[in-house]
Amino acid sequence: MWRYLGGAASMLVLMGIGFFLVREMAASEVPLPPAPAEAAGSVSGAPLKAPAADEATKEEKRFNRTDKDKNGAIAKAEFLFTRQRAFARLDTNGDGTISFDEYAAKTSEKFAKADGDKSGVLNRREFATTRVIRKAKPARADCPPPEKSPQPSNSESEDAEA
């Protein structure tokens, strides 16, 4: 019986010591690491600002690049502008043997399909349907396999679960 009372008393003493140690650690302030060196030319004391994010989405940027006259609508000539440049690159001798209608037939069909209201211009919603959907790139076979991160020990994983 004395063993049980002695064990209970030692357990209470250890718990009391643990309580005071944890309380002392929680009350102490941990100093913050020093601030990183400021960039050259910046005003000291002024907070650093993150660059402003661009509000335009990917599709809005693509629309704005294609809309050359910036009128909010894409005419057929604007839509086919990139094809005209490609045609000029292909017609290296300048004799015009590659007909533009044959070369741009797919693009003309794509424009006609996208122009749902048959107005001759694409609005933003119609233009978004012309987006090229790219295939995922296949994984490179000559890359070494990624290294595995070290696994946490059992005690660390038990602490994380708690």
C-alpha positions in Angstrom: 0.0 0.0 0.0 2.8 2.4 0.8 4.2 1.8 -2.7 0.9 3.2 -4.2 0.9 6.2 -2.0 4.6 6.9 -2.7 3.9 6.5 -6.5 0.9 8.9 -6.3 2.9 11.4 -4.3 5.8 11.4 -6.7 3.4 11.7 -9.6 1.8 14.8 -8.0 5.2 16.3 -7.5 6.3 15.7 -11.1 3.0 17.1 -12.4 3.4 20.2 -10.2 7.0 20.8 -11.5 5.8 20.3 -15.1 2.9 22.8 -14.6 5.3 25.5 -13.3 7.8 24.9 -16.0 5.2 25.1 -18.8 3.7 28.2 -17.2 7.1 29.9 -17.0 7.9 29.1 -20.6 4.5 30.5 -21.7 5.0 33.7 -19.8 8.5 34.4 -21.2 8.6 36.4 -24.4 10.6 35.0 -27.3 12.6 37.7 -29.1 11.7 38.2 -32.8 14.5 37.6 -35.3 16.1 40.8 -36.7 14.4 42.3 -39.7 16.1 41.5 -43.1 18.3 44.1 -44.5 16.4 46.7 -46.5 16.8 46.8 -50.3 19.3 49.4 -51.6 17.7 52.7 -52.3 14.6 52.2 -50.1 13.6 54.7 -47.5 14.4 53.4 -44.1 11.4 53.0 -41.8 8.9 52.9 -44.7 7.1 49.6 -45.0 7.8 47.5 -48.0 4.8 47.1 -50.4 4.0 44.1 -52.6 3.6 44.8 -56.3 0.0 45.4 -57.4 -1.7 42.4 -58.9 -3.1 42.8 -62.4 -6.9 42.6 -62.4 -7.2 41.2 -66.0 -7.7 37.5 -66.3 -5.9 35.4 -68.8 -8.9 35.5 -71.2 -9.2 39.3 -70.8 -5.5 39.7 -71.7 -5.9 37.5 -74.7 -9.0 39.4 -75.8 -7.2 42.7 -75.4 -4.2 41.6 -77.4 -6.4 40.5 -80.3 -8.7 43.6 -80.2 -6.2 45.8 -82.1 -8.5 48.9 -82.4 -9.6 48.6 -78.7 -13.3 49.0 -79.5 -14.4 46.1 -77.3 -15.3 43.8 -80.3 -13.1 41.6 -82.5 -13.7 42.0 -86.2 -12.9 39.1 -88.6 -9.8 40.9 -89.9 -8.4 41.3 -86.3 -9.1 37.6 -85.6 -7.3 36.6 -88.8 -4.3 39.0 -88.3 -2.1 36.3 -86.8 -2.9 34.0 -89.7 -1.9 36.8 -92.2 1.5 37.1 -90.5 2.0 33.3 -90.6 1.0 33.3 -94.3 3.6 36.0 -95.0 6.3 33.9 -93.3 5.3 30.8 -95.3 5.2 32.6 -98.6 9.0 33.2 -98.6 9.4 34.0 -102.3 6.4 36.3 -102.3 4.7 34.7 -105.3 1.5 34.0 -103.5 1.2 30.4 -104.4 -0.3 29.5 -101.0 -3.8 30.8 -101.1 -4.8 32.6 -97.9 -8.3 31.1 -98.1 -6.9 27.6 -98.0 -4.5 28.4 -95.3 -7.0 30.2 -93.1 -10.0 27.9 -93.8 -9.8 26.4 -90.3 -9.6 29.8 -88.7 -12.5 31.1 -90.7 -14.6 28.1 -89.7 -13.5 28.6 -86.1 -14.5 32.3 -86.2 -17.9 31.4 -87.8 -18.5 28.8 -85.2 -17.6 31.1 -82.3 -19.7 34.0 -83.8 -23.0 32.7 -82.3 -25.1 35.7 -83.1 -23.7 36.0 -86.6 -22.9 39.7 -86.1 -19.5 39.5 -87.8 -17.7 40.4 -84.6 -16.9 38.4 -81.4 -17.9 39.7 -78.0 -15.9 38.6 -74.9 -18.0 35.5 -74.3 -17.8 34.3 -77.9 -14.1 35.0 -78.0 -13.5 32.9 -74.9 -14.8 29.8 -76.9 -11.9 30.2 -79.4 -9.2 29.5 -76.7 -6.7 26.8 -77.7 -6.9 23.9 -75.3 -3.4 22.5 -75.0 -2.6 18.9 -74.3 -0.6 18.2 -71.1 3.1 17.7 -71.7 4.2 14.2 -71.3 6.6 13.5 -68.4 10.2 13.4 -69.3 11.7 10.0 -69.1 15.3 11.1 -68.6 14.6 13.0 -65.3 15.8 11.3 -62.1 13.0 10.4 -59.7 12.2 13.0 -57.0 13.9 12.4 -53.7 11.6 11.4 -50.8 11.5 13.6 -47.8 12.5 12.0 -44.5 9.7 10.4 -42.7 9.0 11.7 -39.2 9.7 9.4 -36.3 6.8 7.8 -34.5 6.9 10.3 -31.6 6.8 13.3 -34.0 3.8 11.8 -35.9 2.0 11.1 -32.6 2.6 14.7 -31.5 1.3 16.0 -34.8 -1.9 13.9 -34.5 -2.6 15.2 -30.9 
